[in-house]
Amino acid sequence: MASKVDVLIVDDDKVVQKIVKRSLESEGITVRSALNGEDGLAEANNSTPDIILLDVEMPGLSGYEVCHQLRESPKTSDVPVVFISSHSSLRERMQGYEAGADDYLVKPFDPEHLMAKVRVLIKYLEKKASLEERYKLAEKTALTAMTGTSELGVAMDFMTKIFSYNNYETLAQGFFLATGQFGLNCCLLLADESESHWFATDGNISPLEKEMIEMAEKETRIIDFGSRTIVNYPGICLLVRNMPIEDMERYGRTKDILPVFLQGMEAKVHALQTELALMQQSEDLLRSFGRIRTDLYYLAKTLMTNQEDSAKVMHQMMRDLNLDLLRMALDDDQEKYLLNRIESAIEEAAKRIDASTFIANSLSNVFLNLKTVTGKQQNLVETFIARHTTGPAKEVVIDDDNIELF
């Protein structure tokens, strides 16, 4: 580092300047000089030296005053200052230290003594430069870690909220809210078996962007082109329009974090598809229940009608039979035989009517149970639809609420 060291000597004694210049230049050190404090300050502010050798007693500004001003200037506040003085007492040294000096050299001095102090300061400068470099690296590493932790926190927050999103629209909005904290502008495709759902950070997707995304679905997981990146997952395709290629560290972190987002979204999309399939099955079951309830109603009603008709026929038959027996003039045995046969037939018919009543009552109970189950299922479906739609909810209607048995 010696060949790069620049030393400024501020002393009104030209002999001292000559000794300093000869001693330091022989070691490859650049030496500049000033004869008074004002010129020394101007020289230091014009081009900041690595080390300043400063005489204490000079015309005009004293060395202490010059040192105070050097320490107040942002350009020279950290430059090592060595006082050169003919005074060697503790009081003078303490005064120099209080003014901001780093070392003290007593006149007259041996050139080797001067060189030894300069070497110490050179090592100090080298160590300081190394420490500053390490500090900057540590600071950069800490900032990177903090940034990475913050970005991971955004991803974790999204993953925590992801299962509260009830449909593709709210899922996309949550995703754009998270990626917006990274400054990303995105297009997103969420596809299921029946439909493709398109979303964008700004709401606009060009035909070419759609075409690229659809074609990229058949390609590799990640496709980079310029400041754009496409990331593919089953049922999901993401186009990032503004990857931070000007900052490679941020670019790398962004590429690392995007799969975290999409893996969570893949699981949620699969869950939504499963829920939608279950909802469709529930709707189909509701319609089937409705048809069964209607059929049971008309079957039970037919049984009851037949029962009533059979009872009427039997009553009419008994009235007609009584009249016929009077006209037939049968003897007692014939009348008794005929009445026994008729009573047996009536008893058999009554049993069948009773059986029809039992069947009708059973069908009525089945009907009422189906009505209860269907009502609960319909409430479940309507609640599910309300949670999974952003517009007016579709209503599944089973139109038999007015059916009443008996």
Secondary structure as GFF3:
##gff-version 3
##sequence-region A 1 406
A	DSSP	three_ten_helix	2	4	.	.	.	ID=ss1
A	DSSP	beta_strand	6	10	.	.	.	ID=ss2
A	DSSP	alpha_helix	14	25	.	.	.	ID=ss3
A	DSSP	beta_strand	30	34	.	.	.	ID=ss4
A	DSSP	alpha_helix	37	46	.	.	.	ID=ss5
A	DSSP	beta_strand	51	55	.	.	.	ID=ss6
A	DSSP	alpha_helix	63	72	.	.	.	ID=ss7
A	DSSP	beta_strand	81	85	.	.	.	ID=ss8
A	DSSP	alpha_helix	90	99	.	.	.	ID=ss9
A	DSSP	beta_strand	103	106	.	.	.	ID=ss10
A	DSSP	alpha_helix	111	161	.	.	.	ID=ss11
A	DSSP	three_ten_helix	162	164	.	.	.	ID=ss12
A	DSSP	alpha_helix	168	180	.	.	.	ID=ss13
A	DSSP	beta_strand	186	191	.	.	.	ID=ss14
A	DSSP	beta_strand	196	200	.	.	.	ID=ss15
A	DSSP	alpha_helix	207	216	.	.	.	ID=ss16
A	DSSP	beta_strand	222	225	.	.	.	ID=ss17
A	DSSP	beta_strand	228	233	.	.	.	ID=ss18
A	DSSP	beta_strand	236	240	.	.	.	ID=ss19
A	DSSP	alpha_helix	248	328	.	.	.	ID=ss20
A	DSSP	alpha_helix	332	388	.	.	.	ID=ss21
###
